[in-house]
Amino acid sequence: MLFKWIKQNIVIKRLWGYSKNAVKTHLWVAISAYLILARIKADYKSKYTITEIATLISVSALAKMPLADLLTNANNQLNKSKQNNKEQLTLFD
């Protein structure tokens, strides 16, 4: 049952190593990250899925903004960034 859950919920594209220790370490790191994201989702009562929260955090990792604002106003932030992209000129105009 646990193995099925891991295969369905934990996405591991490439292993760090193939020794028994490397695989165990990689799985525990992936499970820990998933649990941290699940806790963030529960604490902020976010409507986003855990995958969407992970994407939002990874995209805005260098942005200086509170996590609560990111999870509640993500659509506003995405719309602002799209508007800013429209205002920029292309390189060969």
Distance bins in CASP14 RR format, pairs under 12 A and 6 or more apart:
PFRMAT RR
TARGET T0000
AUTHOR 0000-0000-0000
RMODE 2
METHOD distances of the structure
MODEL  1
1 7 0 0 0 0 0 1 0 0 0 0 0
1 8 0 0 0 0 0 1 0 0 0 0 0
2 8 0 0 0 0 0 1 0 0 0 0 0
2 9 0 0 0 0 0 1 0 0 0 0 0
2 10 0 0 0 0 0 1 0 0 0 0 0
2 27 0 0 0 0 0 1 0 0 0 0 0
2 31 0 0 0 0 1 0 0 0 0 0 0
3 9 0 0 0 0 0 1 0 0 0 0 0
3 10 0 0 0 0 0 1 0 0 0 0 0
3 27 0 0 0 0 0 1 0 0 0 0 0
4 10 0 0 0 0 0 1 0 0 0 0 0
5 27 0 0 0 0 0 1 0 0 0 0 0
5 31 0 0 0 0 1 0 0 0 0 0 0
5 34 0 0 0 0 0 1 0 0 0 0 0
6 12 0 0 0 0 1 0 0 0 0 0 0
6 23 0 0 0 0 0 1 0 0 0 0 0
6 26 0 0 0 0 0 1 0 0 0 0 0
6 27 1 0 0 1 0 0 0 0 0 0 0
6 28 0 0 0 0 0 1 0 0 0 0 0
6 30 0 0 0 0 1 0 0 0 0 0 0
6 31 1 0 0 1 0 0 0 0 0 0 0
6 34 0 0 0 0 1 0 0 0 0 0 0
7 27 0 0 0 0 0 1 0 0 0 0 0
7 30 0 0 0 0 0 1 0 0 0 0 0
8 34 0 0 0 0 0 1 0 0 0 0 0
8 51 0 0 0 0 0 1 0 0 0 0 0
9 27 0 0 0 0 0 1 0 0 0 0 0
9 30 0 0 0 0 1 0 0 0 0 0 0
9 31 0 0 0 0 1 0 0 0 0 0 0
9 33 0 0 0 0 0 1 0 0 0 0 0
9 34 1 0 0 1 0 0 0 0 0 0 0
9 35 0 0 0 0 0 1 0 0 0 0 0
9 37 0 0 0 0 0 1 0 0 0 0 0
9 38 0 0 0 0 1 0 0 0 0 0 0
9 49 0 0 0 0 0 1 0 0 0 0 0
9 50 1 0 0 1 0 0 0 0 0 0 0
9 51 0 0 0 0 1 0 0 0 0 0 0
9 54 0 0 0 0 0 1 0 0 0 0 0
10 26 0 0 0 0 1 0 0 0 0 0 0
10 27 1 0 0 1 0 0 0 0 0 0 0
10 28 0 0 0 0 0 1 0 0 0 0 0
10 29 0 0 0 0 1 0 0 0 0 0 0
10 30 1 0 1 0 0 0 0 0 0 0 0
10 31 1 0 0 1 0 0 0 0 0 0 0
10 32 0 0 0 0 0 1 0 0 0 0 0
10 33 0 0 0 0 1 0 0 0 0 0 0
10 34 1 0 1 0 0 0 0 0 0 0 0
10 35 0 0 0 0 0 1 0 0 0 0 0
10 37 0 0 0 0 0 1 0 0 0 0 0
10 38 0 0 0 0 0 1 0 0 0 0 0
10 50 0 0 0 0 0 1 0 0 0 0 0
10 51 0 0 0 0 0 1 0 0 0 0 0
10 54 0 0 0 0 0 1 0 0 0 0 0
11 26 0 0 0 0 0 1 0 0 0 0 0
11 27 0 0 0 0 0 1 0 0 0 0 0
11 30 1 0 0 1 0 0 0 0 0 0 0
11 31 0 0 0 0 0 1 0 0 0 0 0
11 33 0 0 0 0 0 1 0 0 0 0 0
11 34 0 0 0 0 1 0 0 0 0 0 0
11 37 0 0 0 0 0 1 0 0 0 0 0
11 50 0 0 0 0 0 1 0 0 0 0 0
11 51 0 0 0 0 1 0 0 0 0 0 0
11 54 0 0 0 0 1 0 0 0 0 0 0
11 55 0 0 0 0 0 1 0 0 0 0 0
12 22 0 0 0 0 0 1 0 0 0 0 0
12 23 0 0 0 0 1 0 0 0 0 0 0
12 25 0 0 0 0 0 1 0 0 0 0 0
12 26 1 0 0 1 0 0 0 0 0 0 0
12 27 1 0 0 1 0 0 0 0 0 0 0
12 28 0 0 0 0 0 1 0 0 0 0 0
12 29 0 0 0 0 1 0 0 0 0 0 0
12 30 1 0 1 0 0 0 0 0 0 0 0
12 31 0 0 0 0 0 1 0 0 0 0 0
12 33 0 0 0 0 0 1 0 0 0 0 0
12 34 0 0 0 0 0 1 0 0 0 0 0
13 26 0 0 0 0 0 1 0 0 0 0 0
13 30 0 0 0 0 0 1 0 0 0 0 0
14 22 0 0 0 0 0 1 0 0 0 0 0
14 23 0 0 0 0 0 1 0 0 0 0 0
14 26 0 0 0 0 1 0 0 0 0 0 0
14 30 0 0 0 0 0 1 0 0 0 0 0
15 21 0 0 0 0 0 1 0 0 0 0 0
15 22 1 0 0 1 0 0 0 0 0 0 0
15 23 1 0 0 1 0 0 0 0 0 0 0
15 24 0 0 0 0 0 1 0 0 0 0 0
15 25 0 0 0 0 1 0 0 0 0 0 0
15 26 1 0 1 0 0 0 0 0 0 0 0
15 27 0 0 0 0 1 0 0 0 0 0 0
15 29 0 0 0 0 0 1 0 0 0 0 0
15 30 0 0 0 0 0 1 0 0 0 0 0
16 22 1 0 1 0 0 0 0 0 0 0 0
16 23 0 0 0 0 1 0 0 0 0 0 0
16 24 0 0 0 0 0 1 0 0 0 0 0
16 25 1 0 0 1 0 0 0 0 0 0 0
16 26 1 0 1 0 0 0 0 0 0 0 0
16 27 0 0 0 0 0 1 0 0 0 0 0
16 28 0 0 0 0 0 1 0 0 0 0 0
16 29 0 0 0 0 1 0 0 0 0 0 0
16 30 0 0 0 0 0 1 0 0 0 0 0
17 23 1 0 0 1 0 0 0 0 0 0 0
17 24 0 0 0 0 0 1 0 0 0 0 0
17 25 0 0 0 0 1 0 0 0 0 0 0
17 26 1 0 0 1 0 0 0 0 0 0 0
17 27 0 0 0 0 0 1 0 0 0 0 0
18 24 0 0 0 0 0 1 0 0 0 0 0
18 25 0 0 0 0 0 1 0 0 0 0 0
18 26 0 0 0 0 0 1 0 0 0 0 0
19 25 0 0 0 0 1 0 0 0 0 0 0
19 26 0 0 0 0 0 1 0 0 0 0 0
20 26 0 0 0 0 0 1 0 0 0 0 0
20 27 0 0 0 0 0 1 0 0 0 0 0
21 27 0 0 0 0 0 1 0 0 0 0 0
21 28 0 0 0 0 0 1 0 0 0 0 0
22 28 0 0 0 0 0 1 0 0 0 0 0
22 29 0 0 0 0 0 1 0 0 0 0 0
23 29 0 0 0 0 0 1 0 0 0 0 0
23 30 0 0 0 0 0 1 0 0 0 0 0
24 30 0 0 0 0 0 1 0 0 0 0 0
24 31 0 0 0 0 0 1 0 0 0 0 0
25 31 0 0 0 0 0 1 0 0 0 0 0
25 32 0 0 0 0 0 1 0 0 0 0 0
26 32 0 0 0 0 0 1 0 0 0 0 0
26 33 0 0 0 0 0 1 0 0 0 0 0
27 33 0 0 0 0 0 1 0 0 0 0 0
27 34 0 0 0 0 0 1 0 0 0 0 0
28 34 0 0 0 0 0 1 0 0 0 0 0
28 35 0 0 0 0 0 1 0 0 0 0 0
29 35 0 0 0 0 0 1 0 0 0 0 0
29 36 0 0 0 0 0 1 0 0 0 0 0
30 36 0 0 0 0 0 1 0 0 0 0 0
30 37 0 0 0 0 0 1 0 0 0 0 0
30 54 0 0 0 0 0 1 0 0 0 0 0
31 37 0 0 0 0 0 1 0 0 0 0 0
31 38 0 0 0 0 0 1 0 0 0 0 0
32 38 0 0 0 0 0 1 0 0 0 0 0
32 39 0 0 0 0 0 1 0 0 0 0 0
33 39 0 0 0 0 0 1 0 0 0 0 0
33 40 0 0 0 0 0 1 0 0 0 0 0
33 50 0 0 0 0 1 0 0 0 0 0 0
33 51 0 0 0 0 0 1 0 0 0 0 0
33 53 0 0 0 0 0 1 0 0 0 0 0
33 54 1 0 0 1 0 0 0 0 0 0 0
33 57 0 0 0 0 0 1 0 0 0 0 0
33 58 0 0 0 0 0 1 0 0 0 0 0
34 40 0 0 0 0 0 1 0 0 0 0 0
34 41 0 0 0 0 0 1 0 0 0 0 0
34 49 0 0 0 0 0 1 0 0 0 0 0
34 50 1 0 0 1 0 0 0 0 0 0 0
34 51 0 0 0 0 1 0 0 0 0 0 0
34 53 0 0 0 0 0 1 0 0 0 0 0
34 54 0 0 0 0 1 0 0 0 0 0 0
35 41 0 0 0 0 0 1 0 0 0 0 0
35 42 0 0 0 0 0 1 0 0 0 0 0
35 50 0 0 0 0 1 0 0 0 0 0 0
36 42 0 0 0 0 0 1 0 0 0 0 0
36 43 0 0 0 0 0 1 0 0 0 0 0
36 50 0 0 0 0 1 0 0 0 0 0 0
36 53 0 0 0 0 0 1 0 0 0 0 0
36 54 0 0 0 0 1 0 0 0 0 0 0
36 57 0 0 0 0 1 0 0 0 0 0 0
36 67 0 0 0 0 0 1 0 0 0 0 0
37 43 0 0 0 0 0 1 0 0 0 0 0
37 44 0 0 0 0 0 1 0 0 0 0 0
37 46 0 0 0 0 1 0 0 0 0 0 0
37 48 0 0 0 0 0 1 0 0 0 0 0
37 49 0 0 0 0 1 0 0 0 0 0 0
37 50 1 0 1 0 0 0 0 0 0 0 0
37 51 0 0 0 0 1 0 0 0 0 0 0
37 52 0 0 0 0 1 0 0 0 0 0 0
37 53 1 0 1 0 0 0 0 0 0 0 0
37 54 1 0 1 0 0 0 0 0 0 0 0
37 55 0 0 0 0 0 1 0 0 0 0 0
37 56 0 0 0 0 0 1 0 0 0 0 0
37 57 1 0 0 1 0 0 0 0 0 0 0
37 58 0 0 0 0 0 1 0 0 0 0 0
37 67 0 0 0 0 0 1 0 0 0 0 0
37 71 0 0 0 0 0 1 0 0 0 0 0
38 44 0 0 0 0 0 1 0 0 0 0 0
38 46 0 0 0 0 0 1 0 0 0 0 0
38 48 0 0 0 0 0 1 0 0 0 0 0
38 49 0 0 0 0 0 1 0 0 0 0 0
38 50 1 0 1 0 0 0 0 0 0 0 0
38 51 0 0 0 0 0 1 0 0 0 0 0
38 53 0 0 0 0 1 0 0 0 0 0 0
38 54 0 0 0 0 0 1 0 0 0 0 0
39 45 0 0 0 0 0 1 0 0 0 0 0
39 46 0 0 0 0 0 1 0 0 0 0 0
39 50 0 0 0 0 0 1 0 0 0 0 0
39 53 0 0 0 0 0 1 0 0 0 0 0
39 67 0 0 0 0 0 1 0 0 0 0 0
40 46 1 0 0 1 0 0 0 0 0 0 0
40 48 0 0 0 0 1 0 0 0 0 0 0
40 50 0 0 0 0 1 0 0 0 0 0 0
40 52 0 0 0 0 0 1 0 0 0 0 0
40 53 1 0 0 1 0 0 0 0 0 0 0
40 54 0 0 0 0 1 0 0 0 0 0 0
40 56 0 0 0 0 0 1 0 0 0 0 0
40 57 0 0 0 0 1 0 0 0 0 0 0
40 67 1 0 0 1 0 0 0 0 0 0 0
40 68 0 0 0 0 1 0 0 0 0 0 0
40 70 0 0 0 0 1 0 0 0 0 0 0
40 71 1 0 0 1 0 0 0 0 0 0 0
41 47 0 0 0 0 1 0 0 0 0 0 0
41 48 1 0 0 1 0 0 0 0 0 0 0
41 49 0 0 0 0 1 0 0 0 0 0 0
41 50 1 0 1 0 0 0 0 0 0 0 0
41 51 0 0 0 0 0 1 0 0 0 0 0
41 52 0 0 0 0 1 0 0 0 0 0 0
41 53 1 0 1 0 0 0 0 0 0 0 0
41 54 0 0 0 0 1 0 0 0 0 0 0
41 56 0 0 0 0 0 1 0 0 0 0 0
41 57 0 0 0 0 0 1 0 0 0 0 0
41 67 0 0 0 0 0 1 0 0 0 0 0
41 71 0 0 0 0 1 0 0 0 0 0 0
42 48 0 0 0 0 0 1 0 0 0 0 0
42 50 0 0 0 0 0 1 0 0 0 0 0
42 53 0 0 0 0 0 1 0 0 0 0 0
42 71 0 0 0 0 0 1 0 0 0 0 0
43 53 0 0 0 0 0 1 0 0 0 0 0
43 67 0 0 0 0 1 0 0 0 0 0 0
43 68 0 0 0 0 1 0 0 0 0 0 0
43 71 0 0 0 0 1 0 0 0 0 0 0
44 53 0 0 0 0 1 0 0 0 0 0 0
44 56 0 0 0 0 0 1 0 0 0 0 0
44 57 0 0 0 0 0 1 0 0 0 0 0
44 66 0 0 0 0 0 1 0 0 0 0 0
44 67 1 0 0 1 0 0 0 0 0 0 0
44 68 1 0 1 0 0 0 0 0 0 0 0
44 69 0 0 0 0 0 1 0 0 0 0 0
44 70 0 0 0 0 1 0 0 0 0 0 0
44 71 1 0 1 0 0 0 0 0 0 0 0
44 72 1 0 0 1 0 0 0 0 0 0 0
44 73 0 0 0 0 0 1 0 0 0 0 0
44 74 0 0 0 0 0 1 0 0 0 0 0
45 53 0 0 0 0 0 1 0 0 0 0 0
45 68 0 0 0 0 0 1 0 0 0 0 0
45 71 0 0 0 0 1 0 0 0 0 0 0
45 72 0 0 0 0 1 0 0 0 0 0 0
46 52 0 0 0 0 1 0 0 0 0 0 0
46 53 1 0 0 1 0 0 0 0 0 0 0
46 54 0 0 0 0 0 1 0 0 0 0 0
46 56 0 0 0 0 1 0 0 0 0 0 0
46 57 0 0 0 0 0 1 0 0 0 0 0
46 67 0 0 0 0 1 0 0 0 0 0 0
46 68 0 0 0 0 1 0 0 0 0 0 0
46 69 0 0 0 0 0 1 0 0 0 0 0
46 70 0 0 0 0 1 0 0 0 0 0 0
46 71 1 0 1 0 0 0 0 0 0 0 0
46 72 1 0 0 1 0 0 0 0 0 0 0
46 73 0 0 0 0 0 1 0 0 0 0 0
46 74 0 0 0 0 1 0 0 0 0 0 0
47 53 0 0 0 0 0 1 0 0 0 0 0
47 56 0 0 0 0 0 1 0 0 0 0 0
47 71 0 0 0 0 1 0 0 0 0 0 0
47 72 0 0 0 0 1 0 0 0 0 0 0
47 73 0 0 0 0 0 1 0 0 0 0 0
47 74 0 0 0 0 1 0 0 0 0 0 0
47 75 0 0 0 0 0 1 0 0 0 0 0
48 54 0 0 0 0 1 0 0 0 0 0 0
48 55 0 0 0 0 1 0 0 0 0 0 0
48 56 1 0 0 1 0 0 0 0 0 0 0
48 57 0 0 0 0 0 1 0 0 0 0 0
48 70 0 0 0 0 1 0 0 0 0 0 0
48 71 1 0 0 1 0 0 0 0 0 0 0
48 72 0 0 0 0 1 0 0 0 0 0 0
48 73 0 0 0 0 0 1 0 0 0 0 0
48 74 1 0 0 1 0 0 0 0 0 0 0
48 75 0 0 0 0 0 1 0 0 0 0 0
48 78 0 0 0 0 0 1 0 0 0 0 0
49 55 0 0 0 0 1 0 0 0 0 0 0
49 56 0 0 0 0 0 1 0 0 0 0 0
49 71 0 0 0 0 0 1 0 0 0 0 0
50 56 0 0 0 0 0 1 0 0 0 0 0
50 57 0 0 0 0 0 1 0 0 0 0 0
50 71 0 0 0 0 0 1 0 0 0 0 0
51 57 0 0 0 0 0 1 0 0 0 0 0
51 58 0 0 0 0 0 1 0 0 0 0 0
52 58 0 0 0 0 0 1 0 0 0 0 0
52 59 0 0 0 0 0 1 0 0 0 0 0
52 70 0 0 0 0 0 1 0 0 0 0 0
52 71 0 0 0 0 1 0 0 0 0 0 0
52 74 0 0 0 0 1 0 0 0 0 0 0
52 75 0 0 0 0 0 1 0 0 0 0 0
52 78 0 0 0 0 0 1 0 0 0 0 0
53 59 0 0 0 0 0 1 0 0 0 0 0
53 60 0 0 0 0 0 1 0 0 0 0 0
53 67 0 0 0 0 1 0 0 0 0 0 0
53 70 0 0 0 0 1 0 0 0 0 0 0
53 71 1 0 0 1 0 0 0 0 0 0 0
53 72 0 0 0 0 0 1 0 0 0 0 0
53 74 0 0 0 0 1 0 0 0 0 0 0
54 60 0 0 0 0 0 1 0 0 0 0 0
54 61 0 0 0 0 0 1 0 0 0 0 0
54 70 0 0 0 0 0 1 0 0 0 0 0
54 71 0 0 0 0 0 1 0 0 0 0 0
55 61 0 0 0 0 0 1 0 0 0 0 0
55 70 0 0 0 0 0 1 0 0 0 0 0
55 71 0 0 0 0 0 1 0 0 0 0 0
55 74 0 0 0 0 1 0 0 0 0 0 0
55 78 0 0 0 0 0 1 0 0 0 0 0
56 63 0 0 0 0 0 1 0 0 0 0 0
56 65 0 0 0 0 0 1 0 0 0 0 0
56 67 0 0 0 0 1 0 0 0 0 0 0
56 69 0 0 0 0 0 1 0 0 0 0 0
56 70 1 0 1 0 0 0 0 0 0 0 0
56 71 1 0 0 1 0 0 0 0 0 0 0
56 72 0 0 0 0 0 1 0 0 0 0 0
56 73 0 0 0 0 0 1 0 0 0 0 0
56 74 1 0 1 0 0 0 0 0 0 0 0
56 75 0 0 0 0 0 1 0 0 0 0 0
56 77 0 0 0 0 1 0 0 0 0 0 0
56 78 0 0 0 0 1 0 0 0 0 0 0
57 63 0 0 0 0 1 0 0 0 0 0 0
57 65 0 0 0 0 0 1 0 0 0 0 0
57 67 1 0 0 1 0 0 0 0 0 0 0
57 70 1 0 0 1 0 0 0 0 0 0 0
57 71 0 0 0 0 1 0 0 0 0 0 0
57 74 0 0 0 0 0 1 0 0 0 0 0
58 70 0 0 0 0 0 1 0 0 0 0 0
59 65 0 0 0 0 0 1 0 0 0 0 0
59 70 0 0 0 0 1 0 0 0 0 0 0
59 74 0 0 0 0 1 0 0 0 0 0 0
59 77 0 0 0 0 1 0 0 0 0 0 0
59 78 0 0 0 0 1 0 0 0 0 0 0
59 81 0 0 0 0 1 0 0 0 0 0 0
60 66 0 0 0 0 0 1 0 0 0 0 0
60 67 0 0 0 0 1 0 0 0 0 0 0
60 69 0 0 0 0 0 1 0 0 0 0 0
60 70 1 0 1 0 0 0 0 0 0 0 0
60 71 0 0 0 0 0 1 0 0 0 0 0
60 73 0 0 0 0 0 1 0 0 0 0 0
60 74 0 0 0 0 1 0 0 0 0 0 0
60 77 1 0 0 1 0 0 0 0 0 0 0
60 78 0 0 0 0 1 0 0 0 0 0 0
60 80 0 0 0 0 0 1 0 0 0 0 0
60 81 0 0 0 0 1 0 0 0 0 0 0
61 67 0 0 0 0 0 1 0 0 0 0 0
61 70 0 0 0 0 0 1 0 0 0 0 0
63 69 0 0 0 0 1 0 0 0 0 0 0
63 70 1 0 0 1 0 0 0 0 0 0 0
63 73 0 0 0 0 0 1 0 0 0 0 0
63 74 0 0 0 0 0 1 0 0 0 0 0
63 77 0 0 0 0 1 0 0 0 0 0 0
63 78 0 0 0 0 0 1 0 0 0 0 0
63 80 0 0 0 0 0 1 0 0 0 0 0
63 81 0 0 0 0 1 0 0 0 0 0 0
64 70 0 0 0 0 0 1 0 0 0 0 0
65 71 0 0 0 0 0 1 0 0 0 0 0
65 72 0 0 0 0 0 1 0 0 0 0 0
65 73 0 0 0 0 1 0 0 0 0 0 0
65 74 0 0 0 0 0 1 0 0 0 0 0
65 76 0 0 0 0 0 1 0 0 0 0 0
65 77 1 0 0 1 0 0 0 0 0 0 0
65 80 0 0 0 0 0 1 0 0 0 0 0
66 72 0 0 0 0 1 0 0 0 0 0 0
66 73 0 0 0 0 1 0 0 0 0 0 0
66 77 0 0 0 0 0 1 0 0 0 0 0
67 73 0 0 0 0 0 1 0 0 0 0 0
67 74 0 0 0 0 0 1 0 0 0 0 0
68 74 0 0 0 0 0 1 0 0 0 0 0
69 75 0 0 0 0 0 1 0 0 0 0 0
69 76 0 0 0 0 1 0 0 0 0 0 0
69 77 0 0 0 0 1 0 0 0 0 0 0
70 76 0 0 0 0 0 1 0 0 0 0 0
70 77 1 0 0 1 0 0 0 0 0 0 0
70 78 0 0 0 0 0 1 0 0 0 0 0
71 77 0 0 0 0 0 1 0 0 0 0 0
73 79 0 0 0 0 1 0 0 0 0 0 0
73 80 0 0 0 0 1 0 0 0 0 0 0
74 80 0 0 0 0 0 1 0 0 0 0 0
74 81 0 0 0 0 0 1 0 0 0 0 0
75 81 0 0 0 0 0 1 0 0 0 0 0
75 82 0 0 0 0 0 1 0 0 0 0 0
76 82 0 0 0 0 0 1 0 0 0 0 0
76 83 0 0 0 0 0 1 0 0 0 0 0
77 83 0 0 0 0 0 1 0 0 0 0 0
77 84 0 0 0 0 0 1 0 0 0 0 0
78 84 0 0 0 0 0 1 0 0 0 0 0
78 85 0 0 0 0 0 1 0 0 0 0 0
79 85 0 0 0 0 0 1 0 0 0 0 0
79 86 0 0 0 0 0 1 0 0 0 0 0
80 86 0 0 0 0 0 1 0 0 0 0 0
80 87 0 0 0 0 0 1 0 0 0 0 0
81 87 0 0 0 0 0 1 0 0 0 0 0
81 88 0 0 0 0 0 1 0 0 0 0 0
82 88 0 0 0 0 0 1 0 0 0 0 0
END
